[in-house]
Amino acid sequence: MKKYILSISLCVIAFCAMQAQSRASFGTNFNLAAPLQGFKDNLDRTPKGISFDYMRDIKESRLSVGGELGVAMFFDDEFMYELFDEGHPNEFIELYEEDCYLSYHTTVRYRAFKQAWFNPYVEGRLGGTSFFSTRMAVEHTSLFDNTTKFHGTSFNAGLGAGIQINLCTMPIALDLAALANSGTHTVYRSINERHEGTLRFSDGRVASATHHLNFRLGVRFKM
């Protein structure tokens, strides 16, 4: 997941640099998801991750628009893998796997006040979530190529509220929010128990709606 975090960071920083003269703000956030219904039944760990967002005020109003891009992980493990599909039966190597998702949303936010040290807001969002798994050999070997497999993508819409706490006269603010997200039906991978042997990417694939609650704690920087 580290390479996705780095890629997202570079993209957001570059975009914000081009907008530095606008009435804008940039946020970096820690996200905690609480899956609901069938999504909850298929995951035995709480998805955690980071996101970056960019918001721009609409003229002099309390309304702002922007976007958020993030990545979260809901399972990781090391296990022994038999190189059967690679043409080496009865030979095992140790693999590390992460099951994650990328999230990307267009965001609309309406603040209670134009300027206030304690500023509640409501937020709506539309976007998607793409689920993927990454496998890497713990020790380098020419017998196995590190690989990433995307499983499915869901469309989701969310609505919630938050509080922005401005820190004195500094261009920094704390941002706390909770949002309810309704996600469409999609395929993703959920392996709760590892077994030694040939564990393929096709194993453990499940499908459900992806409704969840998202709790966000972030720091905002005015630009």
URBELLIN-V868354 format. One record per residue. N is the residue number from 0. RES is the residue in one letter. PHI is phi in radians with two decimals (* if undefined). PSI is psi in degrees with one decimal (* if undefined). NEAR is the number of other C-alpha atoms within 8 Angstrom. Layout:
n	res	phi	psi	near
N	RES	PHI	PSI	NEAR
N	RES	PHI	PSI	NEAR
//
This chain:
n	res	phi	psi	near
0	M	*	-19.5	9
1	K	-1.06	-38.6	5
2	K	-1.19	-30.2	6
3	Y	-1.25	-38.3	8
4	I	-1.09	-43.7	11
5	L	-1.13	-43.7	8
6	S	-1.11	-44.2	8
7	I	-1.10	-42.0	11
8	S	-1.07	-45.8	9
9	L	-1.13	-40.0	8
10	C	-1.13	-45.5	8
11	V	-1.17	-42.4	11
12	I	-1.09	-41.5	8
13	A	-1.13	-41.5	8
14	F	-1.15	-42.7	8
15	C	-1.16	-34.3	10
16	A	-1.10	-33.5	7
17	M	-1.27	-20.6	6
18	Q	-1.85	18.4	8
19	A	-1.09	-21.9	8
20	Q	-1.61	0.6	5
21	S	-1.59	169.2	7
22	R	-1.41	83.6	7
23	A	-2.41	165.7	12
24	S	-2.52	153.5	11
25	F	-2.16	135.5	13
26	G	-2.20	144.4	11
27	T	-2.10	130.7	11
28	N	-2.32	150.3	11
29	F	-1.80	131.6	11
30	N	-2.10	140.1	13
31	L	-2.24	124.1	11
32	A	-1.86	144.2	11
33	A	-2.07	97.5	10
34	P	-1.07	150.0	12
35	L	-2.15	155.7	11
36	Q	0.93	-129.9	7
37	G	-1.10	-32.5	9
38	F	-1.07	-41.1	13
39	K	-1.15	-38.4	10
40	D	-1.14	-27.1	8
41	N	-1.63	-11.0	8
42	L	-2.02	133.0	11
43	D	-1.88	5.9	7
44	R	-2.28	152.1	6
45	T	-1.42	123.2	10
46	P	-1.11	132.4	11
47	K	-2.33	145.4	11
48	G	-3.05	-168.3	11
49	I	-2.20	160.5	12
50	S	-2.58	160.9	12
51	F	-2.22	137.1	14
52	D	-2.33	156.0	12
53	Y	-2.27	127.0	13
54	M	-2.21	142.3	11
55	R	-2.31	130.4	11
56	D	-1.19	145.4	12
57	I	-1.56	98.8	9
58	K	0.92	-125.7	4
59	E	-1.80	14.4	5
60	S	-1.48	177.0	8
61	R	-1.56	3.7	11
62	L	-1.65	136.9	10
63	S	-2.40	152.5	12
64	V	-2.27	158.0	12
65	G	3.08	-151.7	11
66	G	-2.66	161.6	11
67	E	-2.38	137.7	13
68	L	-2.30	129.4	12
69	G	-2.63	172.4	13
70	V	-2.47	142.7	14
71	A	-2.46	152.0	12
72	M	-2.08	136.5	13
73	F	-2.12	-0.9	12
74	F	-2.85	142.6	11
75	D	-2.64	151.8	9
76	D	-2.92	157.6	7
77	E	-1.96	137.0	8
78	F	-2.69	161.3	10
79	M	-1.50	132.0	11
80	Y	-2.14	129.8	12
81	E	-1.48	131.2	14
82	L	-1.46	50.5	14
83	F	-1.24	-50.6	10
84	D	-1.15	-23.6	7
85	E	-1.50	1.7	7
86	G	1.54	20.0	6
87	H	-2.30	67.6	9
88	P	-1.08	149.7	8
89	N	1.22	9.3	7
90	E	-1.99	128.4	8
91	F	-2.03	146.6	9
92	I	-2.33	161.3	9
93	E	-1.63	126.6	11
94	L	-1.98	151.0	12
95	Y	-2.00	130.5	12
96	E	-2.22	142.8	11
97	E	-2.17	133.6	13
98	D	-1.90	119.9	14
99	C	-2.43	177.8	13
100	Y	-2.55	148.2	11
101	L	-1.69	140.3	12
102	S	-2.20	142.5	12
103	Y	-2.59	127.2	11
104	H	-2.45	146.6	11
105	T	-1.61	132.8	11
106	T	-2.16	139.5	12
107	V	-2.15	131.3	11
108	R	-2.31	137.0	11
109	Y	-2.17	117.6	10
110	R	-1.56	152.1	11
111	A	-1.22	-33.1	8
112	F	-2.34	153.6	8
113	K	-1.17	-47.6	7
114	Q	-2.42	123.3	5
115	A	-2.87	147.0	7
116	W	-1.23	-26.1	9
117	F	-2.16	102.5	8
118	N	-2.21	98.2	13
119	P	-1.21	156.7	11
120	Y	-2.67	161.0	12
121	V	-1.97	151.4	11
122	E	-2.46	138.1	13
123	G	-2.16	151.0	11
124	R	-2.60	151.3	11
125	L	-2.35	139.3	11
126	G	3.09	-151.7	11
127	G	-2.53	166.8	11
128	T	-2.37	123.9	12
129	S	-1.98	123.7	12
130	F	-1.65	139.6	15
131	F	-2.64	161.8	15
132	S	-2.24	143.2	14
133	T	-2.19	133.6	12
134	R	-2.12	135.8	11
135	M	-2.41	139.9	10
136	A	-1.24	132.8	13
137	V	-1.10	-40.4	7
138	E	-2.05	135.3	5
139	H	-1.00	135.6	5
140	T	-2.60	145.3	6
141	S	-1.39	-6.5	5
142	L	-1.47	-11.3	6
143	F	-2.47	131.3	7
144	D	-1.75	127.7	7
145	N	-1.00	139.4	8
146	T	-2.56	154.1	7
147	T	-2.20	134.1	8
148	K	-2.19	123.4	8
149	F	-1.56	138.7	8
150	H	-1.81	-55.8	11
151	G	-2.83	165.3	10
152	T	-2.29	136.1	10
153	S	-2.01	145.4	12
154	F	-1.57	136.5	10
155	N	-2.48	155.2	12
156	A	-2.28	143.5	11
157	G	-2.42	155.7	11
158	L	-2.54	136.7	11
159	G	-2.93	-166.0	11
160	A	-2.50	158.8	11
161	G	-2.69	-179.5	12
162	I	-2.37	130.1	11
163	Q	-1.89	123.4	13
164	I	-1.93	109.0	10
165	N	-1.39	133.7	14
166	L	-1.62	93.6	10
167	C	0.92	-133.9	5
168	T	-1.66	3.2	5
169	M	-1.28	149.0	6
170	P	-1.41	40.1	9
171	I	-2.28	141.4	10
172	A	-2.46	149.1	11
173	L	-1.51	144.2	12
174	D	-2.31	119.4	13
175	L	-2.17	133.6	11
176	A	-2.65	157.0	11
177	A	-2.38	131.6	11
178	L	-2.33	142.8	12
179	A	-1.73	124.5	11
180	N	-2.03	130.2	12
181	S	-1.79	118.1	10
182	G	-2.03	142.3	12
183	T	-1.30	172.8	11
184	H	-1.27	134.1	9
185	T	-2.72	173.5	11
186	V	-1.77	138.1	12
187	Y	-2.61	175.5	11
188	R	-1.92	133.7	14
189	S	-2.45	103.3	11
190	I	-1.93	112.6	8
191	N	-1.60	-26.1	6
192	E	-2.33	133.0	4
193	R	-1.58	146.2	6
194	H	-2.28	136.3	7
195	E	-1.16	139.2	9
196	G	2.34	-156.4	8
197	T	-1.55	96.2	9
198	L	-1.81	104.6	9
199	R	-1.53	163.2	5
200	F	-1.10	-26.1	9
201	S	-1.31	-16.2	5
202	D	-1.32	142.3	8
203	G	1.37	10.0	8
204	R	-1.33	128.5	10
205	V	-2.25	171.4	9
206	A	-2.52	142.2	8
207	S	-2.97	171.4	10
208	A	-1.17	158.8	10
209	T	-2.10	44.6	14
210	H	-1.17	140.3	13
211	H	-2.86	160.5	13
212	L	-1.72	143.0	12
213	N	-2.16	126.5	12
214	F	-1.95	127.5	11
215	R	-2.15	132.9	12
216	L	-2.21	120.8	11
217	G	-2.52	174.5	11
218	V	-2.17	129.9	11
219	R	-1.90	143.7	12
220	F	-2.15	122.8	10
221	K	-1.31	143.8	8
222	M	-2.00	*	10
//
